[in-house]
Structure formats: C-alpha cells, structure tokens
Amino acid sequence: MTAQTMLPEVGKWYKNRNGDNFEVVAIDEHTGTIEIQYFDGTLEEYDQDTWIEIHPHPVEAPEDYSGSMDIEPEDYGMDRDEHAPKDWNNPLDEFDS
C-alpha cells in the first residue's frame, strides 16, 4: 500500500471516492480481504487492490444509528419533529438552585 492509502482498521469509518461512508467490520489477514458495511447496512468485501482503488479517507462515525437498522421514522414510536406540549413542565424545574 502506498503512503497515501489509509490502512484499514476494524471499527473505523471511512469515505470512498464516491462520497459513500462505510465502516470496516472485519479484516481477514489470511485471505487479505477487508469487509465493510455501508451506513444502509450493505456489506461488501474488498481485496487489498480494491481498497487502494476506492481511495478511502477517515471520517467521523455517524451519530444517527438508524441507517443500518432500516428504521423508518414511524418506527421510532413518535414524531421526531414533534415538540413537548406547551403545558409540559420540566421535572428538574422543581428543584431549588
């Protein structure tokens, strides 16, 4: 691998040349393959040459865990855009400061 190519690390997130984020989920040193999982849950396996060709660079892990779990907004059990009712009181407001 060239000095510019990132060595894969299990558990780290990367972005390929197409802008797709993925996590390295396994490395098989015996076969020289790297298994990755895209945010939507799709799995792929690359050999070392393909790893170099995708030009991976590290990125932060996504904060939203729902991508690989195929969760729809209605599966959250509530409207994520819905705010607390106007008459709702924060229980912590009862404490004296």
KAHUFEN-V524169 format. One line per field, one symbol per residue. ss: DSSP state (h for helix, s for strand, l for the rest). burial: + if it has 9 or more other C-alpha atoms within 8 Angstrom, else -. A space follows every 10 residues. Layout:
ss = ???
burial = ???
//
This chain:
ss = llllllllll llssslllll ssssssssll llssssssll llssssshhh hhhlllsssl llllllhhhl llhhhhllll llllllllll hhhhlll
burial = ----++---+ -+++++---- +++++-+--- -+++++++++ +----+++-- ++--++-+-- ------++-- -----+---- ---------- -------
//
